[in-house]
Amino acid sequence: MNISTFIREEVKPALGCTEPGAVALAASVAAKELASDVERIHLKLSANIFKNGLSVGIPGLKSKRGNLLAAALGALGGNPDKGLMVLEGIGEETQQKALRMLQSGGVTQEVVQDVPSVYVEADVYGGGHSASCVVSGKHDRVVEVRKDGNITRRLLEVDSTSQTRPRHVDELMNMGMKELWKLADQITQEDEEFLVSGAEMNLKVAEAGLKEPWGIGVGYTINMQDFSREDILMGIKAVCGAAADVRMAGGSYPVMSSAGSGNHGITAILPPTIVAKRLKKDKRSLAEALALSHMVTSAIKAHTGRLTPICGCAVAAGSGAAAAIVRLCGGTYQQAQQAVGFLAASLLGMICDGAKEACALKVSTAAGEAYTSALLALKDRSFPVAQGLISEDFVETARSIGLLSREGMVTTDLVMLKRLSELNGL
């Protein structure tokens, strides 16, 4: 696997939650194709896009939330050329126009079956014409665009139900910790600069959440407590919670994502960054650790799928952070593998019931557990025998997590979707 290609594909800046971001992108692309004033929008969403975008804040509109608003903003003023930064720079006039469209019932949605976990079809109508855009497989992967029912753009041989995924995803499924560890050594100078810039980007978001309470104020509240400044565990929990607070409440701050998720990016990036700063590590050491964190995160996501009933911020990104901290502290790949086992043993049962302010609690918990798991591994603590689904081997543990998420928790996802629909009057 080419590490630079992997980084370009899996580590990207995003404004706001990536699920409504994908919705906004699809609506924006469709609106550009329509080339007329948009009068009405209809969304066809996978269950996971519906779930994750239902209650999360939208950047720039505090207290306003959801996929429907994201679609209206994207169609009326989004810039499709910016990818997941599509809503950047949208002004007050467009915001008010989008809110009026929502209030008039001009944006509707439905959940569709037998599609990838990441799937958005945005159909826009206006001036007697229609246009559609399909985003599938990845949050910024436009696979089809139509105008008046005629296909104007299509991504190679991909159709709307394709499970086709990038080559590196398949490669990651069989790569052990030793291979990932060595790959991290191969990052280029350009990769290094990009990875470190992502850490700085996420720290900036966290700073906003430490200065004042956003959402439920997880990070702000922890930070206000009288704990020692040397308490790195509480510092990690506060910083990561604060960043997630801002993002989930709709703060207009870009976040460097990992494996398609901003909260994954916060969890995968910030704990090792804080450790690196405390240990006064150089940029190269931090960048290599971050590369490892992103690869471990994506390797687990390769097994579970992009959007899942299990909390990927905890199990996938938390694992990445744990491995990265081990590396920064001078540990070995064997200890990194053990740290992932500890993290998974602690958080494997955490579910994803949609993106929302309460995710800051999960992100803060996962970040703290990543640090604790790394400490245990660095002290050569280990399981005497296999612990339930947790194996001594990283690949086997990732496979178990994947099976639990893809097959064991299918009913969990259906029950959550049904209950969320009932609670929201849908």
C-alpha positions as CSV (number, residue, x, y, z in Angstrom):
1,M,0.0,0.0,0.0
2,N,1.3,3.5,-0.9
3,I,1.1,5.5,2.4
4,S,0.9,8.8,0.6
5,T,-2.1,7.7,-1.5
6,F,-3.7,6.4,1.6
7,I,-3.3,9.7,3.5
8,R,-4.8,11.7,0.5
9,E,-7.8,9.4,0.4
10,E,-8.6,8.9,4.1
11,V,-7.4,12.1,5.8
12,K,-9.3,15.2,4.7
13,P,-10.6,18.4,6.2
14,A,-14.4,18.6,6.7
15,L,-16.7,21.4,7.9
16,G,-19.3,20.0,10.3
17,C,-20.5,16.4,10.6
18,T,-19.6,14.4,7.5
19,E,-23.1,12.9,7.1
20,P,-25.0,16.1,6.6
21,G,-21.8,17.2,4.8
22,A,-22.3,14.4,2.2
23,V,-26.0,15.5,1.9
24,A,-25.0,19.1,1.3
25,L,-22.4,18.1,-1.2
26,A,-24.9,15.9,-3.2
27,A,-27.5,18.7,-3.1
28,S,-24.9,21.3,-4.2
29,V,-23.7,19.2,-7.1
30,A,-27.3,18.5,-8.2
31,A,-28.2,22.2,-8.0
32,K,-25.2,23.1,-10.1
33,E,-26.4,20.6,-12.7
34,L,-29.9,22.0,-12.6
35,A,-28.7,25.5,-13.5
36,S,-32.0,27.0,-12.4
37,D,-33.4,28.2,-9.1
38,V,-34.0,25.3,-6.8
39,E,-37.7,25.1,-5.7
40,R,-37.8,21.7,-4.1
41,I,-35.5,18.9,-2.9
42,H,-36.0,15.2,-2.2
43,L,-33.4,13.1,-0.4
44,K,-33.0,9.3,-0.6
45,L,-30.7,8.3,2.2
46,S,-29.2,5.1,3.6
47,A,-30.3,4.3,7.1
48,N,-26.9,5.3,8.5
49,I,-26.8,8.7,6.8
50,F,-30.3,9.3,8.0
51,K,-29.4,8.3,11.6
52,N,-26.1,10.2,11.8
53,G,-27.5,13.4,10.3
54,L,-30.8,13.5,12.1
55,S,-29.9,15.5,15.2
56,V,-26.4,17.0,14.6
57,G,-25.7,20.7,14.4
58,I,-25.0,22.5,11.1
59,P,-22.0,24.8,10.8
60,G,-22.8,28.5,11.3
61,L,-26.3,27.9,12.5
62,K,-26.2,27.3,16.3
63,S,-29.2,25.2,17.5
64,K,-30.2,24.4,13.9
65,R,-29.6,20.8,12.8
66,G,-30.3,17.9,10.4
67,N,-29.9,16.6,6.9
68,L,-32.9,18.5,5.5
69,L,-31.3,21.9,6.4
70,A,-27.9,20.7,5.1
71,A,-29.6,19.8,1.8
72,A,-31.2,23.2,1.5
73,L,-28.0,25.1,2.3
74,G,-26.0,23.0,-0.1
75,A,-28.5,23.5,-2.9
76,L,-29.0,27.2,-2.4
77,G,-25.5,28.3,-1.7
78,G,-23.0,25.4,-1.4
79,N,-19.8,25.2,-3.4
80,P,-19.5,21.6,-4.8
81,D,-15.9,22.2,-5.7
82,K,-15.0,22.3,-1.9
83,G,-16.0,18.7,-1.2
84,L,-16.8,18.2,2.4
85,M,-16.1,21.9,3.0
86,V,-19.2,22.6,0.8
87,L,-20.9,24.8,3.3
88,E,-17.9,27.0,4.0
89,G,-18.7,30.7,3.7
90,I,-22.5,30.5,3.3
91,G,-24.0,33.9,4.3
92,E,-26.9,35.0,6.4
93,E,-29.2,35.6,3.3
94,T,-28.7,32.0,2.1
95,Q,-29.2,30.6,5.6
96,Q,-32.6,32.4,5.9
97,K,-33.6,31.3,2.5
98,A,-32.8,27.7,3.4
99,L,-34.8,27.9,6.7
100,R,-37.8,29.3,4.7
101,M,-37.6,26.4,2.3
102,L,-37.6,24.0,5.2
103,Q,-40.6,25.7,6.9
104,S,-42.6,25.5,3.7
105,G,-42.0,21.7,3.3
106,G,-39.7,22.2,0.3
107,V,-37.2,19.5,1.5
108,T,-38.3,15.9,2.0
109,Q,-36.5,12.6,2.7
110,E,-36.9,8.9,2.7
111,V,-34.7,6.0,3.8
112,V,-33.8,3.5,1.1
113,Q,-32.7,-0.1,1.5
114,D,-30.0,-2.2,-0.3
115,V,-27.5,0.6,-0.7
116,P,-24.1,1.1,0.8
117,S,-23.9,2.5,4.4
118,V,-22.8,5.8,2.9
119,Y,-25.5,6.7,0.3
120,V,-27.1,10.0,-0.6
121,E,-29.3,10.7,-3.6
122,A,-30.3,14.3,-3.8
123,D,-33.0,15.2,-6.4
124,V,-33.6,18.9,-7.0
125,Y,-36.4,20.5,-9.0
126,G,-36.9,24.0,-10.5
127,G,-37.8,25.8,-13.7
128,G,-39.5,22.8,-15.1
129,H,-36.4,20.7,-14.9
130,S,-34.8,18.2,-12.4
131,A,-31.3,17.1,-11.6
132,S,-29.9,14.4,-9.3
133,C,-26.6,13.6,-7.6
134,V,-25.6,10.3,-6.0
135,V,-22.9,10.1,-3.4
136,S,-22.0,6.5,-2.5
137,G,-19.3,4.5,-0.7
138,K,-17.5,7.5,0.7
139,H,-18.8,10.9,1.9
140,D,-17.3,12.8,-0.9
141,R,-17.5,10.2,-3.7
142,V,-19.9,11.5,-6.4
143,V,-20.7,8.4,-8.5
144,E,-23.6,9.7,-10.7
145,V,-25.1,13.0,-11.8
146,R,-28.3,13.3,-13.9
147,K,-30.2,16.1,-15.6
148,D,-33.9,15.5,-16.5
149,G,-33.3,11.8,-16.0
150,N,-30.3,11.6,-18.4
151,I,-26.9,10.6,-16.9
152,T,-24.4,13.4,-17.4
153,R,-21.6,12.1,-15.3
154,R,-20.8,8.6,-13.9
155,L,-17.8,7.3,-12.0
156,L,-16.4,4.5,-14.2
157,E,-18.5,1.4,-13.8
158,V,-19.9,2.2,-10.4
159,D,-23.7,2.1,-10.0
160,S,-25.9,3.4,-7.2
161,T,-25.8,0.1,-5.2
162,S,-22.1,-0.6,-5.7
163,Q,-20.0,-1.7,-2.8
164,T,-16.8,-1.0,-4.8
165,R,-14.2,0.5,-2.5
166,P,-10.6,1.8,-3.0
167,R,-7.9,-0.8,-3.3
168,H,-6.2,0.3,0.0
169,V,-9.2,-0.6,2.0
170,D,-8.9,-4.3,0.9
171,E,-5.2,-4.2,1.5
172,L,-5.7,-2.9,5.0
173,M,-8.0,-5.7,6.0
174,N,-5.1,-8.2,6.0
175,M,-2.2,-5.9,7.2
176,G,-0.9,-6.7,10.7
177,M,0.4,-4.1,13.2
178,K,4.0,-4.8,12.2
179,E,3.3,-3.9,8.5
180,L,1.4,-0.7,9.5
181,W,4.2,0.2,11.9
182,K,6.8,0.0,9.1
183,L,4.6,1.9,6.6
184,A,4.5,4.8,9.0
185,D,8.2,5.2,8.5
186,Q,7.7,5.8,4.8
187,I,5.7,9.1,5.0
188,T,7.2,11.8,2.8
189,Q,8.0,15.4,3.8
190,E,4.8,16.5,2.2
191,D,2.8,13.9,4.2
192,E,4.5,15.0,7.4
193,E,3.5,18.6,6.9
194,F,-0.1,17.7,6.0
195,L,-0.5,15.4,9.0
196,V,0.9,17.9,11.5
197,S,-1.3,20.6,9.9
198,G,-4.3,18.4,10.7
199,A,-3.2,18.2,14.3
200,E,-3.0,22.0,14.5
201,M,-6.4,22.3,12.8
202,N,-8.1,20.0,15.4
203,L,-6.3,21.7,18.3
204,K,-7.8,25.0,17.1
205,V,-11.3,23.6,17.3
206,A,-10.6,22.2,20.8
207,E,-9.4,25.6,21.9
208,A,-12.8,27.1,21.0
209,G,-14.5,24.4,23.1
210,L,-12.2,25.0,26.1
211,K,-12.9,28.8,26.1
212,E,-16.7,28.5,26.3
213,P,-19.2,25.7,26.6
214,W,-20.5,24.4,23.2
215,G,-23.2,21.8,23.1
216,I,-23.3,20.1,26.6
217,G,-19.8,21.5,27.4
218,V,-18.0,18.2,28.1
219,G,-14.5,19.5,27.4
220,Y,-15.1,22.9,29.0
221,T,-16.5,21.3,32.2
222,I,-13.7,18.8,32.6
223,N,-11.1,21.6,32.0
224,M,-12.7,23.8,34.7
225,Q,-12.1,21.2,37.4
226,D,-9.2,21.5,39.8
227,F,-7.0,18.7,38.4
228,S,-3.2,19.0,38.1
229,R,-1.9,20.4,34.8
230,E,0.4,17.4,34.8
231,D,-2.6,15.1,34.7
232,I,-2.3,14.2,31.0
233,L,-5.3,11.8,31.1
234,M,-7.8,14.5,32.1
235,G,-6.1,16.9,29.7
236,I,-6.7,14.5,26.8
237,K,-10.3,13.9,27.9
238,A,-10.9,17.7,28.1
239,V,-9.3,18.6,24.8
240,C,-11.0,15.9,22.8
241,G,-14.3,16.5,24.4
242,A,-14.1,20.2,23.7
243,A,-13.3,19.6,20.0
244,A,-16.3,17.3,19.7
245,D,-18.5,19.7,21.6
246,V,-17.8,22.4,19.0
247,R,-18.2,20.1,16.0
248,M,-21.4,18.5,17.1
249,A,-23.0,21.8,18.1
250,G,-22.4,23.3,14.6
251,G,-19.3,25.3,15.1
252,S,-17.9,26.8,11.9
253,Y,-14.5,25.2,12.3
254,P,-13.0,22.7,9.9
255,V,-11.8,19.5,11.4
256,M,-9.3,17.1,9.9
257,S,-11.2,13.8,9.5
258,S,-10.1,10.2,9.5
259,A,-11.8,7.4,7.6
260,G,-14.6,9.8,6.6
261,S,-15.4,11.1,10.0
262,G,-14.5,14.3,11.8
263,N,-15.1,12.8,15.2
264,H,-12.8,9.9,14.2
265,G,-10.3,12.5,13.2
266,I,-10.5,14.2,16.6
267,T,-10.1,10.9,18.5
268,A,-7.3,9.6,16.2
269,I,-5.3,12.8,16.1
270,L,-5.6,14.7,19.4
271,P,-4.5,12.2,22.0
272,P,-1.2,11.4,20.3
273,T,-0.7,15.1,19.6
274,I,-1.1,16.0,23.3
275,V,1.3,13.2,24.3
276,A,3.8,14.4,21.6
277,K,3.7,17.9,23.0
278,R,4.1,16.7,26.6
279,L,7.1,14.6,25.5
280,K,8.5,17.4,23.3
281,K,8.6,15.1,20.3
282,D,9.7,16.6,16.9
283,K,7.3,17.0,14.0
284,R,8.5,13.8,12.2
285,S,7.8,11.6,15.2
286,L,4.4,13.1,15.6
287,A,3.6,12.7,11.9
288,E,4.7,9.0,11.9
289,A,2.5,8.4,14.9
290,L,-0.4,10.1,13.3
291,A,0.1,8.0,10.1
292,L,-0.1,4.9,12.2
293,S,-3.2,6.1,14.0
294,H,-5.0,6.8,10.7
295,M,-4.0,3.4,9.3
296,V,-5.2,1.5,12.4
297,T,-8.4,3.4,12.4
298,S,-9.0,2.7,8.7
299,A,-8.0,-1.0,9.0
300,I,-10.7,-1.5,11.6
301,K,-13.2,0.5,9.6
302,A,-12.3,-1.7,6.6
303,H,-13.8,-4.6,8.6
304,T,-16.7,-2.9,10.1
305,G,-17.8,-0.7,7.2
306,R,-17.9,3.1,6.8
307,L,-21.0,3.8,9.0
308,T,-21.9,1.2,11.6
309,P,-24.1,0.4,14.6
310,I,-20.9,0.3,16.7
311,C,-19.2,3.5,17.7
312,G,-16.2,3.9,15.3
313,C,-14.9,6.9,17.2
314,A,-14.4,4.6,20.2
315,V,-13.4,1.3,18.8
316,A,-11.6,2.3,15.5
317,A,-10.2,5.8,16.1
318,G,-9.6,5.0,19.8
319,S,-7.5,2.0,18.7
320,G,-5.5,4.2,16.3
321,A,-4.8,6.7,19.1
322,A,-3.7,4.0,21.5
323,A,-1.2,2.5,18.9
324,A,0.1,6.0,18.1
325,I,0.7,6.8,21.8
326,V,2.7,3.6,22.2
327,R,4.9,4.6,19.3
328,L,5.5,8.1,20.6
329,C,6.5,6.7,24.0
330,G,9.1,4.5,22.4
331,G,7.1,1.3,22.5
332,T,7.1,-1.6,20.0
333,Y,4.5,-2.8,17.4
334,Q,3.8,-5.7,19.7
335,Q,2.9,-3.3,22.5
336,A,0.8,-1.2,20.1
337,Q,-1.1,-4.4,19.2
338,Q,-1.7,-5.1,22.8
339,A,-2.9,-1.5,23.4
340,V,-5.5,-2.0,20.7
341,G,-6.7,-5.1,22.5
342,F,-7.1,-3.3,25.7
343,L,-9.0,-0.5,24.0
344,A,-11.3,-2.9,22.2
345,A,-11.9,-4.9,25.4
346,S,-13.0,-1.7,27.2
347,L,-15.2,-0.1,24.5
348,L,-16.4,-2.8,22.1
349,G,-20.0,-2.5,23.2
350,M,-20.4,1.2,22.6
351,I,-23.1,1.8,20.0
352,C,-23.7,4.6,17.6
353,D,-27.2,6.1,17.9
354,G,-26.5,9.0,15.6
355,A,-24.3,12.1,15.5
356,K,-25.3,14.7,18.1
357,E,-23.9,16.8,21.0
358,A,-23.7,13.7,23.3
359,C,-21.0,12.2,21.0
360,A,-18.6,14.5,22.9
361,L,-19.0,12.2,25.9
362,K,-18.1,9.2,23.7
363,V,-15.1,10.9,22.1
364,S,-13.8,12.1,25.5
365,T,-14.2,8.6,26.9
366,A,-12.5,6.9,23.9
367,A,-9.6,9.4,24.0
368,G,-9.0,8.7,27.7
369,E,-9.2,5.0,27.2
370,A,-6.7,5.2,24.4
371,Y,-4.2,6.8,26.7
372,T,-4.9,4.2,29.5
373,S,-4.6,1.3,27.1
374,A,-1.3,2.6,25.8
375,L,0.0,2.9,29.4
376,L,-0.9,-0.7,30.2
377,A,0.7,-2.0,27.0
378,L,3.9,0.1,27.7
379,K,4.1,-1.6,31.1
380,D,3.9,-5.0,29.3
381,R,0.6,-5.8,30.8
382,S,-1.1,-8.5,28.8
383,F,-4.1,-10.8,28.7
384,P,-3.2,-14.3,30.0
385,V,-5.5,-15.9,27.4
386,A,-7.8,-14.6,24.6
387,Q,-10.5,-12.3,26.1
388,G,-13.8,-13.0,24.4
389,L,-13.6,-11.5,21.0
390,I,-10.2,-9.9,21.7
391,S,-7.2,-11.8,20.2
392,E,-3.5,-11.3,20.6
393,D,-3.4,-10.6,16.9
394,F,-4.5,-7.2,15.6
395,V,-6.0,-8.6,12.3
396,E,-8.0,-11.2,14.2
397,T,-9.3,-8.6,16.7
398,A,-10.3,-6.3,13.8
399,R,-12.1,-9.2,12.1
400,S,-14.1,-10.0,15.3
401,I,-15.0,-6.3,15.6
402,G,-16.2,-6.3,12.0
403,L,-18.3,-9.5,12.3
404,L,-19.9,-8.1,15.5
405,S,-20.8,-4.9,13.8
406,R,-21.8,-6.1,10.3
407,E,-23.6,-9.3,11.3
408,G,-24.2,-9.3,15.1
409,M,-25.6,-5.8,15.4
410,V,-27.9,-5.7,12.3
411,T,-31.0,-5.9,14.5
412,T,-29.5,-3.2,16.8
413,D,-29.3,-0.8,13.9
414,L,-32.9,-1.6,12.7
415,V,-34.3,-1.1,16.3
416,M,-32.4,2.2,16.7
417,L,-33.6,3.5,13.3
418,K,-37.2,2.6,14.2
419,R,-37.0,4.2,17.6
420,L,-35.3,7.3,16.3
421,S,-38.0,7.7,13.7
422,E,-40.7,7.4,16.3
423,L,-39.1,9.9,18.7
424,N,-38.8,12.4,15.9
425,G,-42.3,11.9,14.5
426,L,-41.2,10.5,11.2
